[in-house]
Amino acid sequence: MTDAVSYPWGEPCWVDSLQPDPEAAVAFYSSLFGWEFDDPTAHGYRVARLGGRRVAGVGQAPPMLDRGAWATYFLVDDLDRTVGLVDEAGGTLLVGPAEGSDGERTALFDDPSGAPFGVRGGSTPLSAEILDAPGAWQMSALHTPDLAAAGKFYAAVFGWRLEMAPGSGVGLWRLAGSTRRAAHPTMPDDVIAVATGAEPGFGVPPHWAVNVQVADTDAVARRVVELGGSLLMPPTDAPGFRNAVLADPSGGVLAISQFVEA
């Protein structure tokens, strides 16, 4: 999706990476994806652009975070009400609500399984202006040990509906009114994210994974290593995609996917 993007309330709208050394991350992702970064805000936040359009952000990690981390944010019309809904549904407020520039307000939460996520609201919340194109955010995926519990939580807070894709074990998060469209021609237009069950005890905590589309997974994977990052999952084929999982030099984990014609 490269046309103008609009988001209904409750939809994932932005991704960013919180980093112990934001300038090092800016250098890494500029070289990896060709992103160009705006000058830092008063708080040191940098907005990345692809072809002049907002695509992601890089900010300073809080002191308790000693490595890079990618986060997904959902758009809300009333952040204070969202804080109450998260609490009622069994989630936890981690940071905020914080007042940003130009009337934006943000907060970070854990869902009941411990998967962190963010929300953005206020008069001018940041949102991605390009999606589903090489070098741009493709979609985020919840990895959780209890899909049923996750379905209840995100329905209560954001109005999402969880539907299992037949025969795949993958859940599709759907939001009425969305035209986000999953980056795959077989998926309905109102799919805004995906979910998979994560077996406990394998050392990977519940989390929201961020996925960036690429034109050539193998080439990007090689470039990651050249730039000082690492591969957590080498290029691997899946139906319709060639995927990999990388870690940037500070340990921030990001998935990449290339469309593969059948």
Stockholm file with secondary structure:
# STOCKHOLM 1.0

chainA/1-262         MTDAVSYPWGEPCWVDSLQPDPEAAVAFYSSLFGWEFDDPTAHGYRVARLGGRRVAGVGQAPPMLDRGAWATYFLVDDLDRTVGLVDEAGGTLLVGPAEGSDGERTALFDDPSGAPFGVRGGSTPLSAEILDAPGAWQMSALHTPDLAAAGKFYAAVFGWRLEMAPGSGVGLWRLAGSTRRAAHPTMPDDVIAVATGAEPGFGVPPHWAVNVQVADTDAVARRVVELGGSLLMPPTDAPGFRNAVLADPSGGVLAISQFVEA
#=GR chainA/1-262 SS CCSCCCCCTTSEEEEEEEESSHHHHHHHHHHHHCCEECCCCTTCCEEEEETTEEEEEEEECCTTCCSCEEEEEEECSCHHHHHHHHHHTTCEEEEEEEECGGGEEEEEEECTTSCEEEEEEESSCCCCSCCSSTTSEEEEEEEESCHHHHHHHHHHHHCCEEEECTTTCEEEEECTTCCCCCSSTTSCTTEEEEEEECCTTSSCCSEEEEEEECSCHHHHHHHHHHTTCEEEEEEEEETTEEEEEEECTTCCEEEEEEECCC
#=GC SS_cons         CCSCCCCCTTSEEEEEEEESSHHHHHHHHHHHHCCEECCCCTTCCEEEEETTEEEEEEEECCTTCCSCEEEEEEECSCHHHHHHHHHHTTCEEEEEEEECGGGEEEEEEECTTSCEEEEEEESSCCCCSCCSSTTSEEEEEEEESCHHHHHHHHHHHHCCEEEECTTTCEEEEECTTCCCCCSSTTSCTTEEEEEEECCTTSSCCSEEEEEEECSCHHHHHHHHHHTTCEEEEEEEEETTEEEEEEECTTCCEEEEEEECCC
//
